[in-house]
Amino acid sequence: MKCPFCNAQDTKVIDSRPADDNASIRRRRQCEICGRRFTTYEKLETMPLMVIKKDDTREPYDRTKIEHGIIQSCHKRPVSAQQISAIVDEIETSLFNREEREIPTSVIGEMVMEHLKDLDAVAYVRFASVYREFKDVNTFMAELAKILEHSEKA
């Protein structure tokens, strides 16, 4: 493993332990050259997952895109990085458990909205407004009405 600080090739593992409910391995490493420590995670490689976009093009699944969308929606909201990571983990696990090689972005978007709805209403509306491409105020208000109805039931 290459050192992220000095780019040296020689690093040693000083500690290994299971992470994410035994779904990955967390390793503490130390650079043989500069002596600095860093953490890496090893995860089982699963079948490649392709995402079908709205225009029917396909691209490889990228966890960071989901994470980025959620982070933007939760900007300046009382949502921790740990909560965001947990949501992304749940969505990712659900996607890979489907055992399908291609997943439409609409499925991923709906999963994100379902998680955000329970986490933070403002983050949910932010994500929905971009994801559903609200064209006018009436569409936006209809979505807000759904949120209010959901919160009254809870």
N, C-alpha and C positions, 0 to 999 in steps of 0.2 A: 504494500500500500504506500502510495506516495504521500509525503508530508505536505500538508496544506500551507505550512509556514515557510519552509525553506526548499521545498520540492525535492528533497532527498528521497532516494528509493528505499533506503533501509529504515524500516520501522519494526517495532516488536509489539506483540500483544501482551499487555500486562494484566488484563482482566476480561473475562467473557461471562455473560449471563443472558438468560432468556429475556426477551422484551415483547411487548404487545401480545400478552397471553400466549406466549410460546410460538408466536407466528414469525418472529425474527430473533436475531442474536445481536446483542449490543456488545461492542468490543471497545475497550479503552486501549489506546495505542500510544507508544512513545517513540519519538524520532531518535534514531541512533546518532544523528549528527548534531541537531540543535537542542535535543533533550525536551522539547515541548510535547505536551500531551494533547490528544484529540480523540473524539469518539466516532466510530463508524457503526453502521447497522447492516446486517446481512439479512436478506429476505429471500424466501424461496421463489425461484423464477417460475412463473405460471405461463399458461398458454397466452400467446400474444392477443391482445384485445384491440379491435379496431372500432373507432367511433364514426358513425354515419352522421354527417353534418346536414343542415337544412337543405343545402344545395346538392345533396346526394354524393358529395365527395367523401372520401374516407381518409382518416389519419389515425396514427397510433394513439392509443389511450395515453393521456398525460395527467397524472395526479395533480401536478402543480396548477393546471388550469382550473380545476374545481376549487382548489385551495385559494387561488388568487381571487376568483369570483366571490367566494364567501368572505374573504378578508375585506374586499372592497365594500361589500354589503354591510359588514359589521364595523366599518370605520367610525370611530368615536362613539361606539356603543359599549355597554358593559358586558362584553363577551371576551373571554380569555383565549389566549393562543391554544391552551390545552383543550378548551371546548371546541374550537375550530378543528384542531387536529383529530379529535374524537369523531366529529361529524364526518370528516373526510375518510377516516378509517372505516366507519360504518358503511358509508356509501361504496367505498372501494371493495370491501368484503362482500357486500350485497351484489355488486356488479360481477365479481369473479365467481360467486356462488351460482350465478345464473348459468354458467358453463356455456355461454353463447360466445361466438367469436366476434360478432358485430353488435354494437349497441347504439341505437339512435341517441342523438344529443337530447331529444325530447324526454327520454326516459331519465337521463342523468339530471336534467334540469328540474324535472318533477320531484326527483328524490331530494335534491338540494332544497327545494322550496318546502317540502314536507318537514325536513329537519329544522329549517329556519323558522317555520311557522310556530313550532313549539319552543324555540329558543328565544327569539326576539322579533316582535311584530314589525318594528321599523326595518330591521335587516331583511325580513321577509319581503316587505313592500318594495324596498330598494332593489332586491334581486329580481322580483317579479316584474318590476317596471322595465328592466333591461331585457330580461329573458322573454317576456311576453310582448315586448315592443309596443307598449301602450301608445295608441295613435291619438287619443284625445282624452279629455278630462272624464268623460262618462265611463270609459273603460277603467280608468284609474279608480274612480269612485265605486264602481261595481266590485273591484277587488278589495277595496277598503271595507265595504259592507260585509264581504265574506269574512274578513278578519274580525270585525266587530262581532259578528254572529258566532264565530268560533270561540272568541274570548268570553262571551256571555255564557256559553254552554260549559266552559271549563270551570 
